[in-house]
Amino acid sequence: MTGSNTAHPAGPSTSTSSTGTRPRPGSFPGLTVTGFLIRGLLAGLIAGLITFAVAYTVGEPPVDGAIAVEEAAGESVDEAVGDDHAHPEGTAEHSHADTAADDGHSHGEDAEVSRSTQSTWGLITATVVFGTGLGGLVSLAAAFAMGRFGGLRPAGSTALIGVVGYAALSLVPFLKYPANPPAVGDPDTIGTRTGEYFAFLLVSAIVAVLALVLTRRVAPRLGWFAAGAVALIGFVVVMLIVAWLFPVVNEVSDDFPAALLWEFRSASMLTQATLWGVLTVVLSLLVQRADPAGRRPAGLSA
């Protein structure tokens, strides 16, 4: 019979609750912040490449269509201005001046980055850089969330962060301020519209974080499922109020093709969903490989 002073070996870092024993936050082996970051950057790179394929396939056609509408409108304005400035006498001299000015303008446009370069190398650079950066941020948030949401394994909490991030940083802001093609919007108000969009996005992100905090606070009393439902309802209600308080922006002209506008916005939403979806799935799988579901966590000693 052993005495009361018998030493016991240090076990894994765990916390005991009414639902059983589970690892403390950050106690899973092989999953460090650095490891999460590396996996997040890799997942973001993969997501960026796949997003480029989607954006090029479904996003570029409506962009080209919108540019064509914009150019057609510009030509109509130029023709109207030319008619207003026509004179009975000296027409040849006036036309020559206009032609020279037009030629100079055209050469300036030719010196800019070509449309083909924008839609290929420019687009893939943007999606890869943005995807990689986003992957790094999501991975850091996932590392912080690891072990903090009930019995979710690291892959599960990573997926949760990805879903919440997509809803708060992409879906909800898009529903309030949907993307517009190049030919839509007043250039004089672009600064104001951009500020309103990012302000709304910031509020959405803050409310989402508060919803996650609320979930953890009320879970011991309501259970994780009920706590998550309460937090989700709270997020929706608060963001509906915020959306009502924020200014309404609608600068789409009546003569802009409705079908083209719908195609552009649908492609934009699909592109964002692809980026977040691929990033979340790939990062969750990479995390799962480092922490097989059947392996017992063995964290730091208590």
N, C-alpha and C positions, 0 to 999 in steps of 0.2 A: 504494500500500500504506500503510495507516494505521499510525501509531505506537502504542506501548503506552500512551502518555499521553493518548490520545484520550478526551474526555469522553463519557459515555453518558447519555442522558436517563433521568430517574428513572421507573421503571415502577410498576405497581400493587403495593400491599402484598400479597405472596404468601409462601407457605411451600412449600418443595419437599420431597417425600417420595418413597418408592419407588412410590407410586401416582400420582405426577404433581404438578402445581402447582395449588394452590388458595389462595383468599384467606385471609388471617389473620382471626381473630375480629373482627367489627365493621367489616370493610373494605368492605362492600357500599355502593354509592352510593345516596343517597336514603333510607337506612334508619338513622335515628338513634334514640336512646333516646326522645326526645320524640315522634318520628314513630310509634314502636311504641306508646307510651302513648296517644296520641290514637286510633290505630286500635283499640287494646284497649278503650278506653272506649266507642267506637262499637259494636264487636262485642258488648261486654257489654250495652249498651243493647238492641240487637236481640235478643240471646239472652234477656234478661229479659222482653221483650214476648212472644216466642214461648213461653217457659216459662210465662208467665201463662195463655196460651190452653190449654196442655196441663194445667196444674195445675187450672184451673177446670173443664175438661171431664172429666178422669178422676180428679182428686184430691178435689174437693169432695163428690161423692156418697158415698164411703165415710166421709168426715169427718162428714157429716150423719147417716149411719147409726150411727156410733160415738157421736155425741152423743145420738141417740135411745135407744141402749142404756143410756148413762149416766143419762139422765133417768128411764128406766123403772126402773132399779135404785134411784135415789134415791127415787122415789115408793113403791117397795116397802118401803124402809127406813122412810120416814115413816109409812106405814100400820102397820107393825109397832110402831113406837114409840108411835103413837097408841093402839093396842090395849093395849099394856102399861100405859099411863097412864090408862086408862079407870077411872072410879069409879062405884059404884052410885048415890051421891048427889052432887048438885052437878054433874051432867054438863053442864047447860046453861052454867054459869059457866065450866067448864074448856074447853068447846068454843069459847066466845066468845073466850077468851084465845088459844087456838090459832089461831083464824081471824084475829085481829088480827095475831098474829106472822107468820102465813103471808102476809097481805096486805102487811105491811111488807117481808118478804123479796122478794116478787114485784116491788114497786115498785123495790127496789134493783137487781134484775136488769134491769128495764126501762130504768133510767138508764144502764146500761152500753152499750158499742158494740153495735149490733145485729148479728145473724149475717149479714144480707145485706150490711152494710157491710164486715164482716170478709172475706167471700168475694169481694168485688169490689175496692173501692178499697184495702182493707188488703192484699189478696193481690197486686194489681198493683204497689203501692208496694214491698212486700217483694221481689218478684222483680226489679223494675227496679233498685232500689238495690243489692241483693246481686249481680245480674248485672253491673252497671256496675263495682262495686268489684272483683269477681272478674276481670273483663276487664282492669282496670288491672294487677292483680298478675300475671296470666298474661302480659301483654304485656311487663312488665319482665323476667320470667324468660326469655321468648322472645328478648328483645333481648340478654340475657347469653349465651344458648345459641347465638346466630347465629354460624355458621362454626366451631363447636367440635366438631361431630360429623361427621367425615369429609367426604364430598362433598355433604352435604345442603345444598340451597339454603335461604335464610331461611324460605321457606314450609314446607319439609320439617322444619326444626328446630322451627318454631313448632307444627306438627302433633304432633311428638314430645312437646313440653312439654305440650300439651293432653291427650294420651293418658295420659302419666305422671301428670299432675295429677289426672285423673279417677280413675285406678286407686288412687292413694295417698290422696287426700283425700275420695273419695266411695265408690267400690266396696268397697274393703277394709274401711274402718270400718263400712259398712253390713252387710257379711257377718257381722261380729262382733257389732255392736249395731244390729240393724235398727230402723227407726222404728216407733213404736207409736201407735195412735190415741188420742184424748183420754180414752177410758174405761179405758185400760190403764195400770197402774203405781200404785205407792204414793206419794202426795204427800210423805210423810215422807222418802223416799229419792231424791227427784228431784235434790237437790244432789250426792249421791254418784254417781248414775248419769251425770249430766252431766259430772262431773269425770273419771270413768273413760272416757267416750266421747272427750273432748277429749285426754286423755292418750294414748289409743290412736291417735288421729288424728295427734298430734304425732310419735309413734314411727314411724308409717307414713310420714310426710313425710320424716323424717330418713333412714330406711332407703332410700327412693326416691332421695334426693339422693346417698347413698353408692353406690347402684347405678349412677347416671349417672357418678359419678366413676370407679368401677371400670371401666365401659365404656371411658372415655377412656384409662385407664392400660394396659389389656391389649390394646386394639385394635392397637397397633403390632406385637404378637407374634402375635395370633390372627386379626386381621382384624375389621372392624366387625360383621359378622353374628355370628360366633362370640362376640365379646366381649359383644354385646347379649344373646345367648342365655344366656351364663354369668351375667350380671348379673340377668337376669329370673329364672333358677332360684334364684339367691342371695336375691333379694327375696322370692320365694314361700316358701322354706324358713325364712328369718328371721321372716317375718310369721306363719307357722304356729306357730312356737315362741312368739312374743310373744302370739298369740291364746290359746294354751294356758295361758300364765302369767297372763294377765289374768282377773279375776273373771268368772264366768258370771252373767248377769242374765236372769231369766225371770220376769216378774211378770204374765204373761197368765193370767187366771183360767180355770178349766176351762169355765165357763158362757158365756164370750165366743164369739160365732159365729166359727168358723174361716174360713169363706168371706169374711166381712167383714174379718177380719184380713189374709188373703191379698190381698184387693182393695186394701186401704189400703197395704200394703207394696209391692205391685206398682206402684201409682200413684206412690208416693214415689220408687221407683227409676227409673221412667220420667221423672219430672219432673227428677231430678238428671241423668240421661243426656241429656235434651233440652238442659238448660242448658249442660253441658260440650260436648256435640256441636255445637250451633249456634255457641257461642262459638269453638270450635276451628276449625270450617270457615270461618266468616266472617272471623276474624282471619287465617287462612292465605291466604284469597283476597285480602284487602286488602293483605297483605304481598306476595303474588305480583304484584299490579298495580303496586306500587312497584318490584319487581325482576323483570322478565320473565325467564323461564328461559333465553332465548337471549342475554341481554345479558351481556357480559363485565364482571366486577367491576373497578372502578378505584378502589382505596383510596388511602390516604396513601402517600407515597413512602417507600421503605425507608431 
